[in-house]
């Protein structure tokens, strides 16, 4: 069984590129949109939240200072719940969460120990 997720609109990467260098903007975006609307919404919105998490980590603009804003408590909870959900039920977000974790791990490897340490610190 394969899962399809909505595509990420072209505006999101551009918005992330504007917000990532500015912790106050990134914090506002994370709190007002990602954490409060996307992480608690429909499967489509949750899929968008996971895609944005992935995009944020792989962006050249992201660094260790971005991690606490990108890896908000609701985003981490969504990621872990979707990744650890019983796969015998073929949870629709499970494959996307696994791919997001793979991309986060890749980004952490490329960005160095400071980034890795900050990501690890956000995990429960």
Long-range contacts (C-beta under 8 A, 24 or more apart in sequence): 1-90, 2-95, 3-92, 3-93, 3-95, 3-96, 5-44, 5-47, 5-51, 5-96, 6-44, 6-47, 6-48, 8-48, 8-51, 8-52, 8-55, 12-48, 12-51, 12-52, 12-55, 13-55, 13-59, 16-52, 16-55, 16-56, 16-59, 16-61, 17-59, 17-61, 20-56, 20-59, 20-61, 20-62, 20-66, 21-61, 23-65, 23-66, 23-69, 26-66, 26-69, 26-70, 27-69, 30-69, 30-70, 30-72, 30-75, 31-72, 34-72, 34-74, 34-75, 35-72, 35-73, 35-74, 35-75, 36-74, 39-72, 39-74, 39-75, 39-77, 39-78, 40-74, 43-92, 43-93, 46-78, 46-82, 46-93, 47-93, 47-96, 49-75, 49-78, 50-78, 50-79, 50-82, 50-93, 50-96, 50-97, 50-100, 51-96, 51-100, 53-79, 53-100, 53-104, 54-99, 54-100, 54-103, 54-104, 57-103, 57-104, 57-107, 57-108, 58-103, 58-106, 58-107, 62-107, 62-111, 62-115, 63-111, 63-114, 63-115, 64-111, 64-114, 64-115, 64-117, 64-118, 67-115, 67-118, 67-119, 67-121, 67-122, 68-118, 68-122, 71-119, 71-122, 76-122, 76-123, 76-124, 80-123, 80-124
